[in-house]
Amino acid sequence: MITLSALLMNNGLPNQPILLIEPHRNHAGIWRIKFCYDDLEPLSMNADQASELAVGLHQMAEDEVASEIDEAVVRAKRYGAM
């Protein structure tokens, strides 16, 4: 079984508390999921990768963070369809 730290690292995220998870549009106009940290630059990933990360987090019972990611993905896809 993969650890939380490994799951985050495999997705390009540090194992630090996430302050905010939200959809954001990059310079090319593509909606992505942004992860904001206290002392690091925000990091982002595409919505499909974020959805897969949320599945892994749900499997680890990290439901609060996973649900925030799920909500951000839904909003990003809705914004992208407008």
Secondary structure per residue as TSV (DSSP state, phi and psi in degrees):
chain	resnum	aa	ss	phi	psi
A	1	M	-	360.0	137.1
A	2	I	-	-78.4	146.7
A	3	T	-	-87.1	163.3
A	4	L	H	-59.5	-45.3
A	5	S	H	-58.5	-44.2
A	6	A	H	-66.6	-40.7
A	7	L	H	-61.0	-46.3
A	8	L	H	-63.8	-45.8
A	9	M	H	-61.6	-40.9
A	10	N	H	-62.4	-20.7
A	11	N	T	-105.3	13.0
A	12	G	T	77.1	20.5
A	13	L	-	-115.3	144.5
A	14	P	-	-78.1	158.8
A	15	N	S	-88.4	68.9
A	16	Q	S	-131.4	157.5
A	17	P	-	-59.4	133.8
A	18	I	E	-94.0	123.5
A	19	L	E	-81.7	-34.7
A	20	L	E	-153.1	137.8
A	21	I	E	-125.0	122.2
A	22	E	E	-152.5	156.6
A	23	P	E	-75.1	147.4
A	24	H	E	-150.9	151.6
A	25	R	E	-98.4	128.5
A	26	N	-	-80.2	-179.4
A	27	H	T	-62.3	-20.4
A	28	A	T	-91.4	1.3
A	29	G	S	85.3	11.7
A	30	I	-	-96.1	132.0
A	31	W	E	-78.1	130.5
A	32	R	E	-131.4	175.3
A	33	I	E	-107.1	123.3
A	34	K	E	-103.5	135.5
A	35	F	E	-113.7	118.5
A	36	C	E	-105.6	138.8
A	37	Y	E	-122.5	163.5
A	38	D	S	-65.6	-49.0
A	39	D	S	-121.6	18.5
A	40	L	S	-125.7	157.6
A	41	E	-	-64.7	146.0
A	42	P	-	-60.6	147.4
A	43	L	E	-119.3	153.1
A	44	S	E	-140.3	162.3
A	45	M	E	-147.7	163.1
A	46	N	E	-71.0	161.2
A	47	A	H	-63.6	-35.4
A	48	D	H	-66.3	-43.2
A	49	Q	H	-63.9	-41.3
A	50	A	H	-63.0	-38.6
A	51	S	H	-62.6	-42.3
A	52	E	H	-65.2	-39.0
A	53	L	H	-61.6	-43.2
A	54	A	H	-61.2	-39.4
A	55	V	H	-59.6	-47.8
A	56	G	H	-61.6	-39.6
A	57	L	H	-66.5	-40.2
A	58	H	H	-60.1	-41.5
A	59	Q	H	-64.4	-24.8
A	60	M	T	-93.8	6.9
A	61	A	T	65.4	26.8
A	62	E	-	-95.1	57.9
A	63	D	H	-69.0	-31.2
A	64	E	H	-64.1	-50.3
A	65	V	H	-67.2	-42.0
A	66	A	H	-60.1	-41.0
A	67	S	H	-67.0	-37.4
A	68	E	H	-62.7	-40.9
A	69	I	H	-64.7	-46.3
A	70	D	H	-55.4	-45.2
A	71	E	H	-63.9	-41.9
A	72	A	H	-64.7	-38.2
A	73	V	H	-64.6	-44.5
A	74	V	H	-59.6	-45.3
A	75	R	H	-65.4	-41.3
A	76	A	H	-62.0	-42.7
A	77	K	H	-66.9	-37.4
A	78	R	H	-65.9	-44.6
A	79	Y	H	-63.2	-38.9
A	80	G	H	-65.7	-26.3
A	81	A	H	-84.9	-9.6
A	82	M	-	-75.4	360.0
